[in-house]
């Protein structure tokens, strides 16, 4: 059970893209894993990863309201003894140098997903998993092409005109 107040940020769990990402997370073995939620909004996906056992979670967003909402929702949902939960504002450059994730989620719009492809792919371990959402069904192919130099991508799920892409970093 998650208690969530999105404030002025995106992410109540009601939108199809959030639902698609939560379903994906629930199907992963997250114990001991490092997770990046890029474009964290309310923090719903990062908090979901924590509740599902992720060892280290980074929630990153460029919107100060999203960071505030994530901080508030974290306090209401994650045990104070959780080993590592970092909330940062900004681009992937806010992550420590050479920091790598086992799992990356980005539930943002198509254009930022395309622009961020090199940065997100570089932050994902070889063999790591990535889920991209916030895109319409007809945008899936062009997003997959952007990630193809690093990741094998497939259409993971679709709901109400929205698509979630699932990938594994292979190069």
PyMOL commands that set and color helices and strands:
alter all, ss='L'
color gray80, all
select helices_A, chain A and resi 16-26+44-51+64-77+92-94+110-115+117-123+137-147
alter helices_A, ss='H'
color red, helices_A
select strands_A, chain A and resi 34-38+56-61+84-89+101-107+124-136+151-159+162-169
alter strands_A, ss='S'
color yellow, strands_A
deselect
rebuild
show_as cartoon
